[in-house]
Amino acid sequence: MQKIASFCVDHNTLQPGIYVSRIDDDIITYDIRLKRPNIPPFISNPAMHTIEHLFATFARNSSFKDKVIYFGPMGCRTGFYFLARNMEKSDVIRLIIDAFEFIGNYKGIIPGAAAKECGNYLEHDLEDAKKEAKLFLNVIKDWKVENLTY
């Protein structure tokens, strides 16, 4: 079998940031990399789960909601994939920054974190998610379109 595109990226040199992972017609997959690969500590599962709920809720309530395809965690616990359709790359960066600011300052009940709404509703950590979001904001606060290449 052929290697998929994300396995062709040198994870030994990959730094935290936002990158274009692949382009499929009008859908772009973004690699939102919060942590350096293979260098612990990684994002805890409860924090990842909370970031997933908050980011997805924020993005799907934004002015770009009709262009958001998917947001979800990487199994390696170093970041997330974000798929968007027909969005300017500068708008994607702004949306990601705004979403992580939202997460970093979030107060209240985590959206979709009740047993009726979530398959693992007990595994959330809002405080750790907020901490991870604030750390990542320091990395991406001045991110530009030209930085999107691995």
N, C-alpha and C positions, 0 to 999 in steps of 0.2 A: 504494500500500500504506500501511497505517497504521503509525505508529512504534510500536515495542515499548516497554514501560513503562520500561526502563532508559535508553532514549534520550531520555526526557522529563525526566529529572533534570538539573538545571543543573550540569554538570560543572565550570563555572568557579567555583562556590562550594562544591562538595562537599569536605568535610574527611575525614580518616581516621577510621574508627570502624566500628560495626556498625549496619546499617540493614535494615528490612524492605523488600525490593525488590518483592515481589508475593505475593499469596495466591491459591492455587488449591484451593478446597475445603479439605481438611485438610492440604495441603502449603504451607508457607511457604518462600519463597526469601529468604535473607539475603544482603546485600551486605556482605562483610567487606573493607573498604577500608583497605589498609595505607598507601597513598600518595595524595597529592593528585593528581588528574588533571591531565595536561598540564604538569606541573612535574617535570622530571627531577631526580634520577635515579629511574628506575623499578626494579622488582624484576628482577634478572637471571633469564634463563630457567633456568639451573641451580638457583638458589635457589628459584624458584617450583616447579620439578619436585620438589625435595626436600621443601618444605613440603607439597605435595600428597600425596606418599607418606606422610609422617609424620602429618599431620592425619587423613587418611582412615583410616590404620591405627589411630590412637588412638581416633577417634570410633566406628569399627566394632568396637572392643573395649571400649567403655564400657558402662555400664548402659543407655544409650540406643541401643544398636546396632540394634535393630529399628525405630527411628524415623528413622534416618539414611538419606536417599535418595541424596544426591550431594554431593560436595565437589570443586570444580575451579577452575582459574585463569581469570581474565579475560584476553582477548587483549591488552588494553591494558597488561597487566603492572602494574596498580595494586592488584590484590586478587583475591579469590576469591568464588565463589558457594557457598553451603551450603544444601541443601534438606533440610528435616526435616518429619516428619509427626507431628501430635498431640503436640507438645512445648510445655510452658509456655515462654513467651519468656524468663523468668528462668533456666530450665534451659538454654536455648540459649546465653545469655550465659555462664553458668558453664562449659558444655562448651567454648565457644570459648576462654575464658580458660585453662582447664585444658589444652586442646590446645596453645595457644601457649606455655604454661609448659613442657609436655612437649618441644616442639620446641626451645625456648631452652636447655634443659638436656640435650638428647639426646646420648648417647655410644653408639657402636657402629655396626653396619652398618645402612645405610638399608634398611628393609623393602621388598621387591619390586624391588630395584635390581640384579638380575642379568639377563643377556641373556635367559634363559629366561622371566623374569617381566615384563619391561618393554620397550617399543618403542624407548626411547632411553636405555638403561641407563648410557651413558657421560656423560650430561649431568646431573650432580648436583653440588651444592656445599653440604655440610653446614654448614661454618663460616659461609657467607653466609646460609644459611637461619636459623641460630641467631641471627645478628646482627639480621636482619629481624624475627624473632619477638620478641626482647627489646625492640626499638624499638617495636613495635606494642603490646606489653604495657603500656608507659608510657601509651599512649593509652587503652586499654580497661580498665585495672585497676579503675576505679570505675564502669564503664558500667552504666547502669540501663535498665529497660524503657522508661521515658519518653524515653530518648535514641535509640530505634530508628527514629524518624521522620526522613526526610531534611529 
